[in-house]
Amino acid sequence: MSLQETTAIIREKFTSVDDFNNSIKIDLQGDGYIFIDGKTSPATINNEDNDADVTLMISEDNFDKLIEGDLNPQMAFMMGKLKIEGNMGLALKLGELLS
């Protein structure tokens, strides 16, 4: 999946999310970024490399698997396929929103 396609999927998943009030950056390890700013209403989602409350570092291939449900987020973290910097609780909340 391309960065634009992945960003569109994230945008679609966030259309019904209210009161998120946090920012998340997904660093696709050289393939770009997805930035989710839930401090705006509706959430702003773009491909900028902005500071965020939590940053997830994962390859684009593994992120696609995560979105499709083919990769468990907890297993990805334990196997080192997903790294998290910042608010761990927020990272878990994102996992719930994407499922």
PyMOL commands that place a pseudoatom at each C-alpha (Angstrom):
pseudoatom trace, name=CA, resn=MET, resi=1, chain=A, elem=C, hetatm=0, pos=[0.000, 0.000, 0.000]
pseudoatom trace, name=CA, resn=SER, resi=2, chain=A, elem=C, hetatm=0, pos=[1.271, 3.504, -0.739]
pseudoatom trace, name=CA, resn=LEU, resi=3, chain=A, elem=C, hetatm=0, pos=[1.691, 6.201, 1.897]
pseudoatom trace, name=CA, resn=GLN, resi=4, chain=A, elem=C, hetatm=0, pos=[-1.283, 8.056, 0.421]
pseudoatom trace, name=CA, resn=GLU, resi=5, chain=A, elem=C, hetatm=0, pos=[-3.498, 4.945, 0.577]
pseudoatom trace, name=CA, resn=THR, resi=6, chain=A, elem=C, hetatm=0, pos=[-2.465, 4.228, 4.173]
pseudoatom trace, name=CA, resn=THR, resi=7, chain=A, elem=C, hetatm=0, pos=[-3.087, 7.859, 5.156]
pseudoatom trace, name=CA, resn=ALA, resi=8, chain=A, elem=C, hetatm=0, pos=[-6.556, 7.711, 3.566]
pseudoatom trace, name=CA, resn=ILE, resi=9, chain=A, elem=C, hetatm=0, pos=[-7.395, 4.588, 5.596]
pseudoatom trace, name=CA, resn=ILE, resi=10, chain=A, elem=C, hetatm=0, pos=[-6.300, 6.330, 8.814]
pseudoatom trace, name=CA, resn=ARG, resi=11, chain=A, elem=C, hetatm=0, pos=[-8.376, 9.398, 7.859]
pseudoatom trace, name=CA, resn=GLU, resi=12, chain=A, elem=C, hetatm=0, pos=[-11.417, 7.182, 7.319]
pseudoatom trace, name=CA, resn=LYS, resi=13, chain=A, elem=C, hetatm=0, pos=[-10.977, 5.433, 10.681]
pseudoatom trace, name=CA, resn=PHE, resi=14, chain=A, elem=C, hetatm=0, pos=[-10.774, 8.789, 12.485]
pseudoatom trace, name=CA, resn=THR, resi=15, chain=A, elem=C, hetatm=0, pos=[-13.928, 10.286, 10.946]
pseudoatom trace, name=CA, resn=SER, resi=16, chain=A, elem=C, hetatm=0, pos=[-16.065, 8.981, 13.820]
pseudoatom trace, name=CA, resn=VAL, resi=17, chain=A, elem=C, hetatm=0, pos=[-13.560, 9.574, 16.657]
pseudoatom trace, name=CA, resn=ASP, resi=18, chain=A, elem=C, hetatm=0, pos=[-14.443, 12.356, 19.084]
pseudoatom trace, name=CA, resn=ASP, resi=19, chain=A, elem=C, hetatm=0, pos=[-12.529, 13.725, 22.079]
pseudoatom trace, name=CA, resn=PHE, resi=20, chain=A, elem=C, hetatm=0, pos=[-9.156, 12.235, 21.119]
pseudoatom trace, name=CA, resn=ASN, resi=21, chain=A, elem=C, hetatm=0, pos=[-7.210, 15.377, 22.193]
pseudoatom trace, name=CA, resn=ASN, resi=22, chain=A, elem=C, hetatm=0, pos=[-3.757, 13.898, 21.498]
pseudoatom trace, name=CA, resn=SER, resi=23, chain=A, elem=C, hetatm=0, pos=[-1.230, 13.773, 18.701]
pseudoatom trace, name=CA, resn=ILE, resi=24, chain=A, elem=C, hetatm=0, pos=[0.395, 10.696, 17.231]
pseudoatom trace, name=CA, resn=LYS, resi=25, chain=A, elem=C, hetatm=0, pos=[3.183, 10.361, 14.701]
pseudoatom trace, name=CA, resn=ILE, resi=26, chain=A, elem=C, hetatm=0, pos=[3.683, 7.116, 12.831]
pseudoatom trace, name=CA, resn=ASP, resi=27, chain=A, elem=C, hetatm=0, pos=[7.224, 6.929, 11.487]
pseudoatom trace, name=CA, resn=LEU, resi=28, chain=A, elem=C, hetatm=0, pos=[7.211, 4.458, 8.606]
pseudoatom trace, name=CA, resn=GLN, resi=29, chain=A, elem=C, hetatm=0, pos=[10.987, 4.088, 8.746]
pseudoatom trace, name=CA, resn=GLY, resi=30, chain=A, elem=C, hetatm=0, pos=[12.078, 5.902, 5.610]
pseudoatom trace, name=CA, resn=ASP, resi=31, chain=A, elem=C, hetatm=0, pos=[8.761, 5.583, 3.784]
pseudoatom trace, name=CA, resn=GLY, resi=32, chain=A, elem=C, hetatm=0, pos=[7.257, 8.727, 5.309]
pseudoatom trace, name=CA, resn=TYR, resi=33, chain=A, elem=C, hetatm=0, pos=[5.133, 9.806, 8.248]
pseudoatom trace, name=CA, resn=ILE, resi=34, chain=A, elem=C, hetatm=0, pos=[1.513, 9.862, 9.219]
pseudoatom trace, name=CA, resn=PHE, resi=35, chain=A, elem=C, hetatm=0, pos=[0.676, 12.594, 11.731]
pseudoatom trace, name=CA, resn=ILE, resi=36, chain=A, elem=C, hetatm=0, pos=[-2.637, 12.541, 13.568]
pseudoatom trace, name=CA, resn=ASP, resi=37, chain=A, elem=C, hetatm=0, pos=[-3.589, 15.714, 15.435]
pseudoatom trace, name=CA, resn=GLY, resi=38, chain=A, elem=C, hetatm=0, pos=[-6.631, 14.932, 17.535]
pseudoatom trace, name=CA, resn=LYS, resi=39, chain=A, elem=C, hetatm=0, pos=[-6.403, 18.329, 19.222]
pseudoatom trace, name=CA, resn=THR, resi=40, chain=A, elem=C, hetatm=0, pos=[-8.347, 19.732, 16.268]
pseudoatom trace, name=CA, resn=SER, resi=41, chain=A, elem=C, hetatm=0, pos=[-11.940, 18.866, 15.458]
pseudoatom trace, name=CA, resn=PRO, resi=42, chain=A, elem=C, hetatm=0, pos=[-12.169, 16.933, 13.253]
pseudoatom trace, name=CA, resn=ALA, resi=43, chain=A, elem=C, hetatm=0, pos=[-8.731, 15.373, 13.634]
pseudoatom trace, name=CA, resn=THR, resi=44, chain=A, elem=C, hetatm=0, pos=[-6.106, 16.626, 11.191]
pseudoatom trace, name=CA, resn=ILE, resi=45, chain=A, elem=C, hetatm=0, pos=[-4.234, 13.822, 9.444]
pseudoatom trace, name=CA, resn=ASN, resi=46, chain=A, elem=C, hetatm=0, pos=[-1.306, 14.549, 7.165]
pseudoatom trace, name=CA, resn=ASN, resi=47, chain=A, elem=C, hetatm=0, pos=[2.177, 13.330, 6.245]
pseudoatom trace, name=CA, resn=GLU, resi=48, chain=A, elem=C, hetatm=0, pos=[4.218, 15.913, 8.145]
pseudoatom trace, name=CA, resn=ASP, resi=49, chain=A, elem=C, hetatm=0, pos=[7.050, 15.131, 10.551]
pseudoatom trace, name=CA, resn=ASN, resi=50, chain=A, elem=C, hetatm=0, pos=[5.644, 17.051, 13.546]
pseudoatom trace, name=CA, resn=ASP, resi=51, chain=A, elem=C, hetatm=0, pos=[6.266, 16.598, 17.260]
pseudoatom trace, name=CA, resn=ALA, resi=52, chain=A, elem=C, hetatm=0, pos=[3.667, 14.343, 18.867]
pseudoatom trace, name=CA, resn=ASP, resi=53, chain=A, elem=C, hetatm=0, pos=[2.585, 12.963, 22.241]
pseudoatom trace, name=CA, resn=VAL, resi=54, chain=A, elem=C, hetatm=0, pos=[3.639, 9.509, 21.058]
pseudoatom trace, name=CA, resn=THR, resi=55, chain=A, elem=C, hetatm=0, pos=[5.675, 8.262, 18.097]
pseudoatom trace, name=CA, resn=LEU, resi=56, chain=A, elem=C, hetatm=0, pos=[5.290, 4.775, 16.671]
pseudoatom trace, name=CA, resn=MET, resi=57, chain=A, elem=C, hetatm=0, pos=[8.178, 3.467, 14.585]
pseudoatom trace, name=CA, resn=ILE, resi=58, chain=A, elem=C, hetatm=0, pos=[7.261, 0.621, 12.259]
pseudoatom trace, name=CA, resn=SER, resi=59, chain=A, elem=C, hetatm=0, pos=[7.958, -0.367, 8.661]
pseudoatom trace, name=CA, resn=GLU, resi=60, chain=A, elem=C, hetatm=0, pos=[5.256, 0.455, 6.133]
pseudoatom trace, name=CA, resn=ASP, resi=61, chain=A, elem=C, hetatm=0, pos=[4.814, -3.248, 5.372]
pseudoatom trace, name=CA, resn=ASN, resi=62, chain=A, elem=C, hetatm=0, pos=[4.272, -4.116, 9.052]
pseudoatom trace, name=CA, resn=PHE, resi=63, chain=A, elem=C, hetatm=0, pos=[1.951, -1.126, 9.538]
pseudoatom trace, name=CA, resn=ASP, resi=64, chain=A, elem=C, hetatm=0, pos=[-0.155, -2.322, 6.611]
pseudoatom trace, name=CA, resn=LYS, resi=65, chain=A, elem=C, hetatm=0, pos=[-0.359, -5.749, 8.281]
pseudoatom trace, name=CA, resn=LEU, resi=66, chain=A, elem=C, hetatm=0, pos=[-1.377, -4.062, 11.541]
pseudoatom trace, name=CA, resn=ILE, resi=67, chain=A, elem=C, hetatm=0, pos=[-4.201, -2.143, 9.847]
pseudoatom trace, name=CA, resn=GLU, resi=68, chain=A, elem=C, hetatm=0, pos=[-5.392, -5.246, 8.006]
pseudoatom trace, name=CA, resn=GLY, resi=69, chain=A, elem=C, hetatm=0, pos=[-5.432, -7.260, 11.239]
pseudoatom trace, name=CA, resn=ASP, resi=70, chain=A, elem=C, hetatm=0, pos=[-2.665, -9.614, 10.119]
pseudoatom trace, name=CA, resn=LEU, resi=71, chain=A, elem=C, hetatm=0, pos=[-0.217, -8.437, 12.817]
pseudoatom trace, name=CA, resn=ASN, resi=72, chain=A, elem=C, hetatm=0, pos=[-1.052, -8.195, 16.511]
pseudoatom trace, name=CA, resn=PRO, resi=73, chain=A, elem=C, hetatm=0, pos=[0.198, -4.857, 17.935]
pseudoatom trace, name=CA, resn=GLN, resi=74, chain=A, elem=C, hetatm=0, pos=[1.396, -6.410, 21.207]
pseudoatom trace, name=CA, resn=MET, resi=75, chain=A, elem=C, hetatm=0, pos=[3.301, -9.145, 19.369]
pseudoatom trace, name=CA, resn=ALA, resi=76, chain=A, elem=C, hetatm=0, pos=[4.792, -6.579, 16.988]
pseudoatom trace, name=CA, resn=PHE, resi=77, chain=A, elem=C, hetatm=0, pos=[6.032, -4.609, 20.000]
pseudoatom trace, name=CA, resn=MET, resi=78, chain=A, elem=C, hetatm=0, pos=[7.451, -7.679, 21.768]
pseudoatom trace, name=CA, resn=MET, resi=79, chain=A, elem=C, hetatm=0, pos=[9.176, -8.847, 18.555]
pseudoatom trace, name=CA, resn=GLY, resi=80, chain=A, elem=C, hetatm=0, pos=[10.757, -5.418, 18.006]
pseudoatom trace, name=CA, resn=LYS, resi=81, chain=A, elem=C, hetatm=0, pos=[8.772, -4.724, 14.830]
pseudoatom trace, name=CA, resn=LEU, resi=82, chain=A, elem=C, hetatm=0, pos=[7.049, -1.792, 16.563]
pseudoatom trace, name=CA, resn=LYS, resi=83, chain=A, elem=C, hetatm=0, pos=[8.867, 0.737, 18.736]
pseudoatom trace, name=CA, resn=ILE, resi=84, chain=A, elem=C, hetatm=0, pos=[7.136, 3.361, 20.826]
pseudoatom trace, name=CA, resn=GLU, resi=85, chain=A, elem=C, hetatm=0, pos=[8.466, 6.679, 22.121]
pseudoatom trace, name=CA, resn=GLY, resi=86, chain=A, elem=C, hetatm=0, pos=[6.277, 8.700, 24.443]
pseudoatom trace, name=CA, resn=ASN, resi=87, chain=A, elem=C, hetatm=0, pos=[2.910, 7.950, 25.993]
pseudoatom trace, name=CA, resn=MET, resi=88, chain=A, elem=C, hetatm=0, pos=[2.492, 4.150, 25.971]
pseudoatom trace, name=CA, resn=GLY, resi=89, chain=A, elem=C, hetatm=0, pos=[-1.166, 4.372, 27.042]
pseudoatom trace, name=CA, resn=LEU, resi=90, chain=A, elem=C, hetatm=0, pos=[-1.893, 6.542, 24.033]
pseudoatom trace, name=CA, resn=ALA, resi=91, chain=A, elem=C, hetatm=0, pos=[-0.253, 3.968, 21.768]
pseudoatom trace, name=CA, resn=LEU, resi=92, chain=A, elem=C, hetatm=0, pos=[-2.600, 1.328, 23.193]
pseudoatom trace, name=CA, resn=LYS, resi=93, chain=A, elem=C, hetatm=0, pos=[-5.588, 3.625, 22.612]
pseudoatom trace, name=CA, resn=LEU, resi=94, chain=A, elem=C, hetatm=0, pos=[-4.559, 4.012, 18.967]
pseudoatom trace, name=CA, resn=GLY, resi=95, chain=A, elem=C, hetatm=0, pos=[-4.522, 0.236, 18.615]
pseudoatom trace, name=CA, resn=GLU, resi=96, chain=A, elem=C, hetatm=0, pos=[-8.143, 0.125, 19.798]
pseudoatom trace, name=CA, resn=LEU, resi=97, chain=A, elem=C, hetatm=0, pos=[-9.127, 2.887, 17.353]
pseudoatom trace, name=CA, resn=LEU, resi=98, chain=A, elem=C, hetatm=0, pos=[-7.547, 1.143, 14.375]
pseudoatom trace, name=CA, resn=SER, resi=99, chain=A, elem=C, hetatm=0, pos=[-9.116, -2.246, 15.001]
for i in range(1, 99): cmd.bond("trace and resi %d" % i, "trace and resi %d" % (i + 1))
show_as sticks, trace
zoom trace
